[in-house]
Amino acid sequence: MEGWTKVFIAADVFQAKLAEDALKQNGIESHIYRGPDPNFPAIGEAELIVPEDKAEAAIGVLQENGFID
């Protein structure tokens, strides 16, 4: 998606949802991109993307909440 950037790769969709919720609580819009197999959306990695102008703030929130180092 143009204007969006990946800030986090989660081990699974559940972890991505927790990270997405942390961003939402801090007023940062985000979307989860699930892996290549739509038949099993809960299995495999999921990417969390945010608007490019919110990437730095999003990374800070994710660090504060222990999702990334």
N, CA, C and O atoms as a Tripos MOL2 file, in Angstrom:
@<TRIPOS>MOLECULE
protein
  276   275    69     0     0
PROTEIN
NO_CHARGES

@<TRIPOS>ATOM
      1 N           0.8480   -1.1810    0.0000 N.3       1 MET1
      2 CA          0.0000    0.0000    0.0000 C.3       1 MET1
      3 C           0.8900    1.2390    0.0000 C.2       1 MET1
      4 O           1.7920    1.3800    0.8250 O.2       1 MET1
      5 N           0.6210    2.1000   -0.9140 N.am      2 GLU2
      6 CA          1.4090    3.3260   -1.0190 C.3       2 GLU2
      7 C           1.1340    4.2380    0.1760 C.2       2 GLU2
      8 O          -0.0150    4.4270    0.5750 O.2       2 GLU2
      9 N           2.1940    4.7940    0.7340 N.am      3 GLY3
     10 CA          2.0610    5.6830    1.8840 C.3       3 GLY3
     11 C           2.0620    4.9600    3.2190 C.2       3 GLY3
     12 O           1.9240    5.5900    4.2680 O.2       3 GLY3
     13 N           2.2150    3.6530    3.1900 N.am      4 TRP4
     14 CA          2.2320    2.8390    4.4030 C.3       4 TRP4
     15 C           3.5680    2.1200    4.4880 C.2       4 TRP4
     16 O           4.2140    1.8740    3.4700 O.2       4 TRP4
     17 N           3.9820    1.7830    5.7050 N.am      5 THR5
     18 CA          5.2460    1.0830    5.8920 C.3       5 THR5
     19 C           5.1090    0.0090    6.9680 C.2       5 THR5
     20 O           4.3260    0.1490    7.9080 O.2       5 THR5
     21 N           5.8710   -1.0450    6.8160 N.am      6 LYS6
     22 CA          5.8500   -2.1550    7.7650 C.3       6 LYS6
     23 C           6.6740   -1.7710    8.9930 C.2       6 LYS6
     24 O           7.8080   -1.3110    8.8680 O.2       6 LYS6
     25 N           6.0930   -1.9640   10.1830 N.am      7 VAL7
     26 CA          6.8080   -1.6460   11.4200 C.3       7 VAL7
     27 C           7.0290   -2.8670   12.3090 C.2       7 VAL7
     28 O           7.8060   -2.8140   13.2620 O.2       7 VAL7
     29 N           6.3460   -3.9650   11.9950 N.am      8 PHE8
     30 CA          6.4360   -5.1320   12.8710 C.3       8 PHE8
     31 C           6.0380   -6.3770   12.1050 C.2       8 PHE8
     32 O           5.0680   -6.3690   11.3470 O.2       8 PHE8
     33 N           6.7950   -7.4510   12.3080 N.am      9 ILE9
     34 CA          6.4250   -8.7600   11.7840 C.3       9 ILE9
     35 C           6.1580   -9.6480   12.9890 C.2       9 ILE9
     36 O           7.0600   -9.9330   13.7770 O.2       9 ILE9
     37 N           4.9230  -10.0760   13.1210 N.am     10 ALA10
     38 CA          4.5180  -10.9030   14.2560 C.3      10 ALA10
     39 C           4.6320  -12.3810   13.8990 C.2      10 ALA10
     40 O           4.5390  -12.7580   12.7310 O.2      10 ALA10
     41 N           4.8340  -13.2050   14.9080 N.am     11 ALA11
     42 CA          4.9180  -14.6490   14.6980 C.3      11 ALA11
     43 C           3.5890  -15.2160   14.2210 C.2      11 ALA11
     44 O           3.5500  -16.2220   13.5110 O.2      11 ALA11
     45 N           2.4990  -14.5620   14.6180 N.am     12 ASP12
     46 CA          1.1730  -15.0100   14.2060 C.3      12 ASP12
     47 C           0.1990  -13.8400   14.2750 C.2      12 ASP12
     48 O           0.5440  -12.7590   14.7520 O.2      12 ASP12
     49 N          -1.0040  -14.0640   13.8010 N.am     13 VAL13
     50 CA         -2.0140  -13.0100   13.7440 C.3      13 VAL13
     51 C          -2.4140  -12.5470   15.1430 C.2      13 VAL13
     52 O          -2.7270  -11.3740   15.3440 O.2      13 VAL13
     53 N          -2.4060  -13.4550   16.0970 N.am     14 PHE14
     54 CA         -2.7980  -13.0820   17.4550 C.3      14 PHE14
     55 C          -1.8330  -12.0560   18.0480 C.2      14 PHE14
     56 O          -2.2620  -11.0830   18.6680 O.2      14 PHE14
     57 N          -0.5400  -12.2720   17.8580 N.am     15 GLN15
     58 CA          0.4590  -11.3120   18.3300 C.3      15 GLN15
     59 C           0.3040   -9.9830   17.5880 C.2      15 GLN15
     60 O           0.4260   -8.9150   18.1870 O.2      15 GLN15
     61 N           0.0380  -10.0530   16.2920 N.am     16 ALA16
     62 CA         -0.1580   -8.8350   15.5020 C.3      16 ALA16
     63 C          -1.3690   -8.0560   16.0050 C.2      16 ALA16
     64 O          -1.3420   -6.8260   16.0440 O.2      16 ALA16
     65 N          -2.4220   -8.7580   16.3870 N.am     17 LYS17
     66 CA         -3.6290   -8.1020   16.8900 C.3      17 LYS17
     67 C          -3.3480   -7.3840   18.2120 C.2      17 LYS17
     68 O          -3.8460   -6.2800   18.4370 O.2      17 LYS17
     69 N          -2.5600   -8.0000   19.0790 N.am     18 LEU18
     70 CA         -2.1950   -7.3450   20.3370 C.3      18 LEU18
     71 C          -1.3980   -6.0730   20.0700 C.2      18 LEU18
     72 O          -1.6290   -5.0420   20.7010 O.2      18 LEU18
     73 N          -0.4560   -6.1540   19.1290 N.am     19 ALA19
     74 CA          0.3430   -4.9790   18.7750 C.3      19 ALA19
     75 C          -0.5390   -3.9060   18.1430 C.2      19 ALA19
     76 O          -0.3800   -2.7190   18.4270 O.2      19 ALA19
     77 N          -1.4660   -4.3230   17.2880 N.am     20 GLU20
     78 CA         -2.3880   -3.3810   16.6540 C.3      20 GLU20
     79 C          -3.2250   -2.6600   17.7130 C.2      20 GLU20
     80 O          -3.4580   -1.4560   17.6130 O.2      20 GLU20
     81 N          -3.6700   -3.3940   18.7160 N.am     21 ASP21
     82 CA         -4.4580   -2.7910   19.7970 C.3      21 ASP21
     83 C          -3.6430   -1.7570   20.5690 C.2      21 ASP21
     84 O          -4.1680   -0.7050   20.9360 O.2      21 ASP21
     85 N          -2.3600   -2.0460   20.8200 N.am     22 ALA22
     86 CA         -1.4930   -1.0920   21.5190 C.3      22 ALA22
     87 C          -1.3610    0.1940   20.7100 C.2      22 ALA22
     88 O          -1.3910    1.2910   21.2690 O.2      22 ALA22
     89 N          -1.2150    0.0590   19.3970 N.am     23 LEU23
     90 CA         -1.1180    1.2480   18.5450 C.3      23 LEU23
     91 C          -2.4330    2.0240   18.5540 C.2      23 LEU23
     92 O          -2.4360    3.2520   18.6420 O.2      23 LEU23
     93 N          -3.5410    1.3060   18.4650 N.am     24 LYS24
     94 CA         -4.8550    1.9560   18.4560 C.3      24 LYS24
     95 C          -5.0760    2.7570   19.7390 C.2      24 LYS24
     96 O          -5.6180    3.8620   19.6970 O.2      24 LYS24
     97 N          -4.6590    2.2040   20.8720 N.am     25 GLN25
     98 CA         -4.8030    2.8980   22.1510 C.3      25 GLN25
     99 C          -3.9930    4.1890   22.1930 C.2      25 GLN25
    100 O          -4.2670    5.0810   22.9960 O.2      25 GLN25
    101 N          -2.9990    4.2770   21.3240 N.am     26 ASN26
    102 CA         -2.1560    5.4690   21.2480 C.3      26 ASN26
    103 C          -2.4950    6.3320   20.0390 C.2      26 ASN26
    104 O          -1.7190    7.2120   19.6640 O.2      26 ASN26
    105 N          -3.6460    6.0840   19.4310 N.am     27 GLY27
    106 CA         -4.1220    6.9120   18.3320 C.3      27 GLY27
    107 C          -3.4040    6.7080   17.0110 C.2      27 GLY27
    108 O          -3.4050    7.5990   16.1610 O.2      27 GLY27
    109 N          -2.7850    5.5360   16.8260 N.am     28 ILE28
    110 CA         -2.0580    5.2630   15.5890 C.3      28 ILE28
    111 C          -2.8200    4.2130   14.7870 C.2      28 ILE28
    112 O          -3.0110    3.0860   15.2430 O.2      28 ILE28
    113 N          -3.2470    4.5910   13.6030 N.am     29 GLU29
    114 CA         -3.9470    3.6720   12.7080 C.3      29 GLU29
    115 C          -2.9690    2.6250   12.1870 C.2      29 GLU29
    116 O          -1.8250    2.9450   11.8660 O.2      29 GLU29
    117 N          -3.4160    1.3880   12.1030 N.am     30 SER30
    118 CA         -2.5710    0.3260   11.5630 C.3      30 SER30
    119 C          -3.4500   -0.7370   10.9180 C.2      30 SER30
    120 O          -4.6570   -0.8030   11.1540 O.2      30 SER30
    121 N          -2.8140   -1.5620   10.1010 N.am     31 HIS31
    122 CA         -3.5060   -2.6750    9.4550 C.3      31 HIS31
    123 C          -2.6210   -3.8990    9.5340 C.2      31 HIS31
    124 O          -1.3930   -3.8050    9.5200 O.2      31 HIS31
    125 N          -3.2690   -5.0540    9.6170 N.am     32 ILE32
    126 CA         -2.5490   -6.3240    9.6440 C.3      32 ILE32
    127 C          -2.6270   -6.9460    8.2610 C.2      32 ILE32
    128 O          -3.7050   -7.0830    7.6820 O.2      32 ILE32
    129 N          -1.4580   -7.3210    7.7400 N.am     33 TYR33
    130 CA         -1.3960   -8.0640    6.4860 C.3      33 TYR33
    131 C          -1.0720   -9.4940    6.8520 C.2      33 TYR33
    132 O          -0.0080   -9.7870    7.3970 O.2      33 TYR33
    133 N          -1.9940  -10.3720    6.5500 N.am     34 ARG34
    134 CA         -1.8000  -11.7810    6.8870 C.3      34 ARG34
    135 C          -1.0590  -12.4700    5.7650 C.2      34 ARG34
    136 O          -1.1560  -12.0870    4.5990 O.2      34 ARG34
    137 N          -0.3260  -13.4840    6.1380 N.am     35 GLY35
    138 CA          0.5070  -14.2320    5.2060 C.3      35 GLY35
    139 C          -0.1780  -14.6510    3.9210 C.2      35 GLY35
    140 O          -1.3330  -14.3020    3.6790 O.2      35 GLY35
    141 N           0.5280  -15.3900    3.1120 N.am     36 PRO36
    142 CA          0.0680  -15.7190    1.7750 C.3      36 PRO36
    143 C          -1.0700  -16.7230    1.6950 C.2      36 PRO36
    144 O          -1.6330  -16.9010    0.6150 O.2      36 PRO36
    145 N          -1.4390  -17.3940    2.7930 N.am     37 ASP37
    146 CA         -2.4760  -18.4220    2.7200 C.3      37 ASP37
    147 C          -3.7650  -17.9590    3.3850 C.2      37 ASP37
    148 O          -3.8900  -18.0470    4.6060 O.2      37 ASP37
    149 N          -4.7280  -17.4670    2.6050 N.am     38 PRO38
    150 CA         -5.9830  -16.9740    3.1850 C.3      38 PRO38
    151 C          -6.8350  -18.0790    3.8030 C.2      38 PRO38
    152 O          -7.7600  -17.7870    4.5600 O.2      38 PRO38
    153 N          -6.5400  -19.3450    3.4940 N.am     39 ASN39
    154 CA         -7.3010  -20.4560    4.0610 C.3      39 ASN39
    155 C          -6.9820  -20.6860    5.5320 C.2      39 ASN39
    156 O          -7.7920  -21.2470    6.2700 O.2      39 ASN39
    157 N          -5.7980  -20.2510    5.9540 N.am     40 PHE40
    158 CA         -5.3690  -20.4300    7.3390 C.3      40 PHE40
    159 C          -4.8050  -19.1160    7.8700 C.2      40 PHE40
    160 O          -3.6050  -19.0260    8.1300 O.2      40 PHE40
    161 N          -5.6510  -18.0900    8.0380 N.am     41 PRO41
    162 CA         -5.1490  -16.7600    8.4050 C.3      41 PRO41
    163 C          -4.5050  -16.6750    9.7810 C.2      41 PRO41
    164 O          -3.7520  -15.7370   10.0430 O.2      41 PRO41
    165 N          -4.7770  -17.6230   10.6650 N.am     42 ALA42
    166 CA         -4.1970  -17.5620   12.0080 C.3      42 ALA42
    167 C          -2.8400  -18.2520   12.0840 C.2      42 ALA42
    168 O          -2.1720  -18.2030   13.1170 O.2      42 ALA42
    169 N          -2.4340  -18.8880   11.0010 N.am     43 ILE43
    170 CA         -1.1610  -19.6070   10.9840 C.3      43 ILE43
    171 C          -0.1430  -18.8060   10.1910 C.2      43 ILE43
    172 O          -0.4430  -18.3170    9.1020 O.2      43 ILE43
    173 N           1.0440  -18.6720   10.7270 N.am     44 GLY44
    174 CA          2.1180  -17.9920   10.0150 C.3      44 GLY44
    175 C           2.2430  -16.5290   10.3960 C.2      44 GLY44
    176 O           1.4430  -15.9860   11.1580 O.2      44 GLY44
    177 N           3.2790  -15.9100    9.8360 N.am     45 GLU45
    178 CA          3.5990  -14.5250   10.1610 C.3      45 GLU45
    179 C           2.5230  -13.5540    9.6850 C.2      45 GLU45
    180 O           1.7740  -13.8260    8.7460 O.2      45 GLU45
    181 N           2.4750  -12.4220   10.3620 N.am     46 ALA46
    182 CA          1.5790  -11.3360    9.9840 C.3      46 ALA46
    183 C           2.3590  -10.0330   10.1110 C.2      46 ALA46
    184 O           3.1020   -9.8390   11.0740 O.2      46 ALA46
    185 N           2.1910   -9.1500    9.1470 N.am     47 GLU47
    186 CA          2.8890   -7.8630    9.1560 C.3      47 GLU47
    187 C           1.9390   -6.7750    9.6220 C.2      47 GLU47
    188 O           0.7520   -6.7800    9.2920 O.2      47 GLU47
    189 N           2.4770   -5.8500   10.3900 N.am     48 LEU48
    190 CA          1.7120   -4.7060   10.8580 C.3      48 LEU48
    191 C           2.2270   -3.4800   10.1200 C.2      48 LEU48
    192 O           3.4170   -3.1700   10.1730 O.2      48 LEU48
    193 N           1.3290   -2.7830    9.4310 N.am     49 ILE49
    194 CA          1.7230   -1.5990    8.6730 C.3      49 ILE49
    195 C           1.0180   -0.3660    9.2230 C.2      49 ILE49
    196 O          -0.0990   -0.4430    9.7350 O.2      49 ILE49
    197 N           1.6970    0.7730    9.1050 N.am     50 VAL50
    198 CA          1.1720    2.0580    9.5750 C.3      50 VAL50
    199 C           1.4580    3.1160    8.5160 C.2      50 VAL50
    200 O           2.3040    2.9030    7.6470 O.2      50 VAL50
    201 N           0.7640    4.2590    8.5740 N.am     51 PRO51
    202 CA          1.1080    5.3510    7.6600 C.3      51 PRO51
    203 C           2.5690    5.7500    7.8680 C.2      51 PRO51
    204 O           3.0630    5.7660    8.9950 O.2      51 PRO51
    205 N           3.2500    6.0710    6.7730 N.am     52 GLU52
    206 CA          4.6780    6.3990    6.8420 C.3      52 GLU52
    207 C           4.9870    7.4930    7.8560 C.2      52 GLU52
    208 O           6.0130    7.4410    8.5340 O.2      52 GLU52
    209 N           4.0990    8.4890    7.9650 N.am     53 ASP53
    210 CA          4.3630    9.5950    8.8830 C.3      53 ASP53
    211 C           4.1480    9.2230   10.3540 C.2      53 ASP53
    212 O           4.4430   10.0220   11.2430 O.2      53 ASP53
    213 N           3.6420    8.0310   10.6100 N.am     54 LYS54
    214 CA          3.4200    7.5580   11.9860 C.3      54 LYS54
    215 C           4.3820    6.4360   12.3750 C.2      54 LYS54
    216 O           4.3060    5.9140   13.4880 O.2      54 LYS54
    217 N           5.2860    6.0610   11.4670 N.am     55 ALA55
    218 CA          6.1590    4.9090   11.7000 C.3      55 ALA55
    219 C           7.0270    5.0720   12.9460 C.2      55 ALA55
    220 O           7.1250    4.1490   13.7550 O.2      55 ALA55
    221 N           7.6490    6.2220   13.1060 N.am     56 GLU56
    222 CA          8.5360    6.4320   14.2560 C.3      56 GLU56
    223 C           7.7650    6.3340   15.5700 C.2      56 GLU56
    224 O           8.2320    5.7060   16.5200 O.2      56 GLU56
    225 N           6.5970    6.9470   15.6240 N.am     57 ALA57
    226 CA          5.7700    6.8850   16.8300 C.3      57 ALA57
    227 C           5.3020    5.4540   17.0860 C.2      57 ALA57
    228 O           5.2740    5.0020   18.2310 O.2      57 ALA57
    229 N           4.9390    4.7490   16.0280 N.am     58 ALA58
    230 CA          4.4770    3.3680   16.1640 C.3      58 ALA58
    231 C           5.5810    2.4750   16.7150 C.2      58 ALA58
    232 O           5.3320    1.6480   17.5930 O.2      58 ALA58
    233 N           6.7890    2.6380   16.2090 N.am     59 ILE59
    234 CA          7.9160    1.8460   16.7020 C.3      59 ILE59
    235 C           8.1480    2.1280   18.1820 C.2      59 ILE59
    236 O           8.4380    1.2110   18.9500 O.2      59 ILE59
    237 N           8.0250    3.3770   18.5840 N.am     60 GLY60
    238 CA          8.1660    3.7270   19.9970 C.3      60 GLY60
    239 C           7.1320    3.0360   20.8630 C.2      60 GLY60
    240 O           7.4600    2.5090   21.9260 O.2      60 GLY60
    241 N           5.8900    3.0340   20.4160 N.am     61 VAL61
    242 CA          4.8170    2.3680   21.1660 C.3      61 VAL61
    243 C           5.0840    0.8680   21.2480 C.2      61 VAL61
    244 O           4.9180    0.2600   22.3060 O.2      61 VAL61
    245 N           5.4930    0.2790   20.1400 N.am     62 LEU62
    246 CA          5.7680   -1.1590   20.1290 C.3      62 LEU62
    247 C           6.9360   -1.5090   21.0450 C.2      62 LEU62
    248 O           6.9220   -2.5560   21.6920 O.2      62 LEU62
    249 N           7.9410   -0.6450   21.1040 N.am     63 GLN63
    250 CA          9.0660   -0.8640   22.0200 C.3      63 GLN63
    251 C           8.6100   -0.7480   23.4720 C.2      63 GLN63
    252 O           8.9670   -1.5820   24.3040 O.2      63 GLN63
    253 N           7.8310    0.2730   23.7750 N.am     64 GLU64
    254 CA          7.3390    0.4830   25.1420 C.3      64 GLU64
    255 C           6.5020   -0.6890   25.6320 C.2      64 GLU64
    256 O           6.4750   -0.9870   26.8260 O.2      64 GLU64
    257 N           5.8180   -1.3500   24.7050 N.am     65 ASN65
    258 CA          4.9370   -2.4580   25.0620 C.3      65 ASN65
    259 C           5.5950   -3.8280   24.8990 C.2      65 ASN65
    260 O           4.9330   -4.8560   25.0360 O.2      65 ASN65
    261 N           6.8930   -3.8410   24.6080 N.am     66 GLY66
    262 CA          7.6400   -5.0880   24.5630 C.3      66 GLY66
    263 C           7.4800   -5.9350   23.3130 C.2      66 GLY66
    264 O           7.8580   -7.1070   23.3050 O.2      66 GLY66
    265 N           6.9290   -5.3620   22.2660 N.am     67 PHE67
    266 CA          6.7760   -6.1240   21.0270 C.3      67 PHE67
    267 C           8.0670   -6.1750   20.2170 C.2      67 PHE67
    268 O           8.3290   -7.1570   19.5220 O.2      67 PHE67
    269 N           8.8710   -5.1220   20.3070 N.am     68 ILE68
    270 CA         10.1690   -5.0920   19.6320 C.3      68 ILE68
    271 C          11.2110   -4.5340   20.5960 C.2      68 ILE68
    272 O          10.8830   -3.8260   21.5490 O.2      68 ILE68
    273 N          12.4670   -4.8670   20.3300 N.am     69 ASP69
    274 CA         13.5690   -4.3960   21.1870 C.3      69 ASP69
    275 C          14.0310   -3.0190   20.7860 C.2      69 ASP69
    276 O          14.9490   -2.4730   21.3990 O.2      69 ASP69
@<TRIPOS>BOND
     1     1     2 1
     2     2     3 1
     3     3     4 2
     4     3     5 am
     5     5     6 1
     6     6     7 1
     7     7     8 2
     8     7     9 am
     9     9    10 1
    10    10    11 1
    11    11    12 2
    12    11    13 am
    13    13    14 1
    14    14    15 1
    15    15    16 2
    16    15    17 am
    17    17    18 1
    18    18    19 1
    19    19    20 2
    20    19    21 am
    21    21    22 1
    22    22    23 1
    23    23    24 2
    24    23    25 am
    25    25    26 1
    26    26    27 1
    27    27    28 2
    28    27    29 am
    29    29    30 1
    30    30    31 1
    31    31    32 2
    32    31    33 am
    33    33    34 1
    34    34    35 1
    35    35    36 2
    36    35    37 am
    37    37    38 1
    38    38    39 1
    39    39    40 2
    40    39    41 am
    41    41    42 1
    42    42    43 1
    43    43    44 2
    44    43    45 am
    45    45    46 1
    46    46    47 1
    47    47    48 2
    48    47    49 am
    49    49    50 1
    50    50    51 1
    51    51    52 2
    52    51    53 am
    53    53    54 1
    54    54    55 1
    55    55    56 2
    56    55    57 am
    57    57    58 1
    58    58    59 1
    59    59    60 2
    60    59    61 am
    61    61    62 1
    62    62    63 1
    63    63    64 2
    64    63    65 am
    65    65    66 1
    66    66    67 1
    67    67    68 2
    68    67    69 am
    69    69    70 1
    70    70    71 1
    71    71    72 2
    72    71    73 am
    73    73    74 1
    74    74    75 1
    75    75    76 2
    76    75    77 am
    77    77    78 1
    78    78    79 1
    79    79    80 2
    80    79    81 am
    81    81    82 1
    82    82    83 1
    83    83    84 2
    84    83    85 am
    85    85    86 1
    86    86    87 1
    87    87    88 2
    88    87    89 am
    89    89    90 1
    90    90    91 1
    91    91    92 2
    92    91    93 am
    93    93    94 1
    94    94    95 1
    95    95    96 2
    96    95    97 am
    97    97    98 1
    98    98    99 1
    99    99   100 2
   100    99   101 am
   101   101   102 1
   102   102   103 1
   103   103   104 2
   104   103   105 am
   105   105   106 1
   106   106   107 1
   107   107   108 2
   108   107   109 am
   109   109   110 1
   110   110   111 1
   111   111   112 2
   112   111   113 am
   113   113   114 1
   114   114   115 1
   115   115   116 2
   116   115   117 am
   117   117   118 1
   118   118   119 1
   119   119   120 2
   120   119   121 am
   121   121   122 1
   122   122   123 1
   123   123   124 2
   124   123   125 am
   125   125   126 1
   126   126   127 1
   127   127   128 2
   128   127   129 am
   129   129   130 1
   130   130   131 1
   131   131   132 2
   132   131   133 am
   133   133   134 1
   134   134   135 1
   135   135   136 2
   136   135   137 am
   137   137   138 1
   138   138   139 1
   139   139   140 2
   140   139   141 am
   141   141   142 1
   142   142   143 1
   143   143   144 2
   144   143   145 am
   145   145   146 1
   146   146   147 1
   147   147   148 2
   148   147   149 am
   149   149   150 1
   150   150   151 1
   151   151   152 2
   152   151   153 am
   153   153   154 1
   154   154   155 1
   155   155   156 2
   156   155   157 am
   157   157   158 1
   158   158   159 1
   159   159   160 2
   160   159   161 am
   161   161   162 1
   162   162   163 1
   163   163   164 2
   164   163   165 am
   165   165   166 1
   166   166   167 1
   167   167   168 2
   168   167   169 am
   169   169   170 1
   170   170   171 1
   171   171   172 2
   172   171   173 am
   173   173   174 1
   174   174   175 1
   175   175   176 2
   176   175   177 am
   177   177   178 1
   178   178   179 1
   179   179   180 2
   180   179   181 am
   181   181   182 1
   182   182   183 1
   183   183   184 2
   184   183   185 am
   185   185   186 1
   186   186   187 1
   187   187   188 2
   188   187   189 am
   189   189   190 1
   190   190   191 1
   191   191   192 2
   192   191   193 am
   193   193   194 1
   194   194   195 1
   195   195   196 2
   196   195   197 am
   197   197   198 1
   198   198   199 1
   199   199   200 2
   200   199   201 am
   201   201   202 1
   202   202   203 1
   203   203   204 2
   204   203   205 am
   205   205   206 1
   206   206   207 1
   207   207   208 2
   208   207   209 am
   209   209   210 1
   210   210   211 1
   211   211   212 2
   212   211   213 am
   213   213   214 1
   214   214   215 1
   215   215   216 2
   216   215   217 am
   217   217   218 1
   218   218   219 1
   219   219   220 2
   220   219   221 am
   221   221   222 1
   222   222   223 1
   223   223   224 2
   224   223   225 am
   225   225   226 1
   226   226   227 1
   227   227   228 2
   228   227   229 am
   229   229   230 1
   230   230   231 1
   231   231   232 2
   232   231   233 am
   233   233   234 1
   234   234   235 1
   235   235   236 2
   236   235   237 am
   237   237   238 1
   238   238   239 1
   239   239   240 2
   240   239   241 am
   241   241   242 1
   242   242   243 1
   243   243   244 2
   244   243   245 am
   245   245   246 1
   246   246   247 1
   247   247   248 2
   248   247   249 am
   249   249   250 1
   250   250   251 1
   251   251   252 2
   252   251   253 am
   253   253   254 1
   254   254   255 1
   255   255   256 2
   256   255   257 am
   257   257   258 1
   258   258   259 1
   259   259   260 2
   260   259   261 am
   261   261   262 1
   262   262   263 1
   263   263   264 2
   264   263   265 am
   265   265   266 1
   266   266   267 1
   267   267   268 2
   268   267   269 am
   269   269   270 1
   270   270   271 1
   271   271   272 2
   272   271   273 am
   273   273   274 1
   274   274   275 1
   275   275   276 2
@<TRIPOS>SUBSTRUCTURE
     1 MET1         2 RESIDUE 1 A MET
     2 GLU2         6 RESIDUE 1 A GLU
     3 GLY3        10 RESIDUE 1 A GLY
     4 TRP4        14 RESIDUE 1 A TRP
     5 THR5        18 RESIDUE 1 A THR
     6 LYS6        22 RESIDUE 1 A LYS
     7 VAL7        26 RESIDUE 1 A VAL
     8 PHE8        30 RESIDUE 1 A PHE
     9 ILE9        34 RESIDUE 1 A ILE
    10 ALA10       38 RESIDUE 1 A ALA
    11 ALA11       42 RESIDUE 1 A ALA
    12 ASP12       46 RESIDUE 1 A ASP
    13 VAL13       50 RESIDUE 1 A VAL
    14 PHE14       54 RESIDUE 1 A PHE
    15 GLN15       58 RESIDUE 1 A GLN
    16 ALA16       62 RESIDUE 1 A ALA
    17 LYS17       66 RESIDUE 1 A LYS
    18 LEU18       70 RESIDUE 1 A LEU
    19 ALA19       74 RESIDUE 1 A ALA
    20 GLU20       78 RESIDUE 1 A GLU
    21 ASP21       82 RESIDUE 1 A ASP
    22 ALA22       86 RESIDUE 1 A ALA
    23 LEU23       90 RESIDUE 1 A LEU
    24 LYS24       94 RESIDUE 1 A LYS
    25 GLN25       98 RESIDUE 1 A GLN
    26 ASN26      102 RESIDUE 1 A ASN
    27 GLY27      106 RESIDUE 1 A GLY
    28 ILE28      110 RESIDUE 1 A ILE
    29 GLU29      114 RESIDUE 1 A GLU
    30 SER30      118 RESIDUE 1 A SER
    31 HIS31      122 RESIDUE 1 A HIS
    32 ILE32      126 RESIDUE 1 A ILE
    33 TYR33      130 RESIDUE 1 A TYR
    34 ARG34      134 RESIDUE 1 A ARG
    35 GLY35      138 RESIDUE 1 A GLY
    36 PRO36      142 RESIDUE 1 A PRO
    37 ASP37      146 RESIDUE 1 A ASP
    38 PRO38      150 RESIDUE 1 A PRO
    39 ASN39      154 RESIDUE 1 A ASN
    40 PHE40      158 RESIDUE 1 A PHE
    41 PRO41      162 RESIDUE 1 A PRO
    42 ALA42      166 RESIDUE 1 A ALA
    43 ILE43      170 RESIDUE 1 A ILE
    44 GLY44      174 RESIDUE 1 A GLY
    45 GLU45      178 RESIDUE 1 A GLU
    46 ALA46      182 RESIDUE 1 A ALA
    47 GLU47      186 RESIDUE 1 A GLU
    48 LEU48      190 RESIDUE 1 A LEU
    49 ILE49      194 RESIDUE 1 A ILE
    50 VAL50      198 RESIDUE 1 A VAL
    51 PRO51      202 RESIDUE 1 A PRO
    52 GLU52      206 RESIDUE 1 A GLU
    53 ASP53      210 RESIDUE 1 A ASP
    54 LYS54      214 RESIDUE 1 A LYS
    55 ALA55      218 RESIDUE 1 A ALA
    56 GLU56      222 RESIDUE 1 A GLU
    57 ALA57      226 RESIDUE 1 A ALA
    58 ALA58      230 RESIDUE 1 A ALA
    59 ILE59      234 RESIDUE 1 A ILE
    60 GLY60      238 RESIDUE 1 A GLY
    61 VAL61      242 RESIDUE 1 A VAL
    62 LEU62      246 RESIDUE 1 A LEU
    63 GLN63      250 RESIDUE 1 A GLN
    64 GLU64      254 RESIDUE 1 A GLU
    65 ASN65      258 RESIDUE 1 A ASN
    66 GLY66      262 RESIDUE 1 A GLY
    67 PHE67      266 RESIDUE 1 A PHE
    68 ILE68      270 RESIDUE 1 A ILE
    69 ASP69      274 RESIDUE 1 A ASP
